Amino acid sequence: MSQQYLGSFEEIVLLTVGILHDKAYGVAIKEEIEKRLSRTVRLGALHATLVRLENKGYLSSAYGEPTKKRGGKRKRYFTVTTYGQKALKSTMQTRQQLWESIPGFAFE
């Protein structure tokens, strides 16, 4: 796959899926982002981002077992792929290089 760049919300979503590991499904991802970043997340925007990240190959998904609590509906769990991990590492390195390139006096 060719080099694709992550938007800031895409990066946040990928990182959160990594944090939640095997518990990463829509509502849990939304709640984790809101808790950690004090930022409101609309479920529709999150869902669109999850689908886009899966289409790019950064995420994979699988359905869990149906539960009575959810009226027999199954949760869709997400996992960061190897390609997604590479994209995150590349983004982290790029940001680090930018931070390191700022002259010490620039923020004084």
Sequence and secondary structure as in RCSB ss.txt:
>XXXX:A:sequence
MSQQYLGSFEEIVLLTVGILHDKAYGVAIKEEIEKRLSRTVRLGALHATLVRLENKGYLSSAYGEPTKKRGGKRK
RYFTVTTYGQKALKSTMQTRQQLWESIPGFAFE
>XXXX:A:secstr
       HHHHHHHHHHHHHGGG BHHHHHHHHHHHH     HHHHHHHHHHHHHHTSEEEEE    TTTTT   
EEEEE HHHHHHHHHHHHHHHHHHHHS GGGG 
